[in-house]
Amino acid sequence: MRIGIPSTFPPYRGGIAQFNQALLRALGEAGHEVLAINWSRQYPRLFFPGESQLEAGSELSAGPPALLDSIHPGSWRRVAQQLVASRIDVLVLPFWHAALSPAMTYLARRVKRDLEAIGHRVQVVGLMHNACSHDASGWDTWLVSRLLGRLDRAWTLSAQVAMELELMQAGLAVDTLFHPLYDHFPDLIPQAEARKLLHLPPVGEGHVVLYFGLIRPYKGLDVLIEAMSILRKEQGTGKGHLPVHLVIAGECYGDWEPYQSAIDASVAADEIQVHARFIPDHEVALFFGAADCVALPYRKASQSGVTAIALHYGIPVVATDVGGLSEYVQPGETGALVPRSGDLHRDAEGFAQGIQSALSRDLRENHEAFARARAQFSWSTFAHSALLTLSDEQPSQG
């Protein structure tokens, strides 16, 4: 089968590029021919909140052909012509941000039209990481609706996103899959060594909680900082055990100052270590190696690439029970789920309890549970399950 995937690939950085690269590998290992096309320009620099879109020291020439410009329709036409000339059988369009929807919508329409004009059947599939951008406006929703109208079917990574899509586009064939675990990172650095390198308490003298990845308001870092104050006060009154240290490792998309102010005002300020920058792949094993658990105090979510890293490494996840996160975390086995109330202090209290629960059980030693998660959420299983859905094609709505 020939499969076309015009999307984000390395050397673009971040979880979507990593996801697409792993999918490309899994489909190839399953015996399929995949035509990957990268962006020549993903986001205009003016609208990108981070420091760089590319991995440090890299050039676009290091990845798949960089032919697609998100704001240049001429490039959309040329990429469509290449996909048609390749006689692809499936066009997979990964979606995660509405800003890229116009290009994806054009490709869906043009490739389908031109291939069907020469009698070649093609299925157009949206690989929906979420139903709309996390910070979506009404304009974003309209753009995504146009894209959904051009799909034959959609793959989602959680039941939550599937439900949202069905509400947005009645009649669209939606298949709920899962977010596979990332397995391309270096081997985990032993905990004792990782803590020494990060200047953290040795094993047995303190616990380490890791908050990893991009820092955005919906990801609830303020809840976690407040939870650290609660943990510190309880430890000080004899309710806790070992002191809990928080490591924040990730680039902030937005204003960092409110978080820094909350840290400075916290009674646990001395137990919070900040690495406010993008963490390259070669350092991931260091930060996860040091951790007893990974914290996801999200206010909303579809699924999480951070969870996919943690479960691969066998690190417990403490997560708010929102979106599709509950589909990946098994309470008492691979982590803890915390209910969300919407009140900052109540959510912080609940999250502090969730952290204490995970730490008291020493879930890092639950090797069988994490082995089951790796088997259940493998890339080979994902590729097989995704392609099975294509035997049940439904007609395009566009």
VENFEN-V953574 format. One line per field, one symbol per residue. ss: DSSP state (~ for helix, > for strand, _ for the rest). psi: psi as a letter, one per 40 degrees, with the letter a starting at -180 (. if undefined). burial: 1 if it has 16 or more other C-alpha atoms within 10 Angstrom, else 0. Layout:
# VENFEN-V953574
ss->???
psi->???
burial->???
This chain:
# VENFEN-V953574
ss->_>>>>>_____>__~~~~~~~~~~~~~~~___>>>>>>>>>___~~~______>_____~~~___>>>>___~~~~~~~~~~~~~____>>>>>>__~~~~~~~~~~~~~~~~~~~~_____>>>>>>_________~~~~~~~~~~~____>>>>__~~~~~~~~~~____>>>>______________~~~~~~~_________>>>>>>__>_~~~_~~~~~~~~~~~~~~~~_______>>>>>>__>____~~~~~~~~~___~~~>>>>_____~~~~~~~~~~__>>>>________~~~~~~~~~__>>>>>____~~~___>___>>>>_____~~~~~~~~~~~~~~~~~~_~~~_~~~~~~~~~~__~~~~~~~~~~~~~~______
psi->hhhhghahiieiiidddddddddddddddeeihhhhhihdhchhddeheadieiiheiideeaihgehhdegdddddddddddddefidhhhghhehddedddddddddddddddddeehhihhhhghdidiidfiidddddddddddeeidiihieiddddddddddghehhhhhbihihheeiiihhidddddddefiiiheeiihhhhiahhideefddddddddddddddddeedabiihihhhhihhgahdddddddddeieedeehhhggihhideeddddddeidihhgfidiicahddddddddefhihhiigibedeedhhhedeaihhihdehdddddddddddddddddefedegddddddddddfidddddddddddeefiiiie.
burial->01111111111111111111111101100000011111111110000000001010000100111111111000111011111100111111111111111111111111110110000001111111111110000001101111111111111111111100100110011111111111100001101001100001111000111111111110111111111111110000000010111111111100000000001001111011100011100001111111111111111111111111111111111111111111111111111111010001011111111111111000110100110011011111011001000000000100
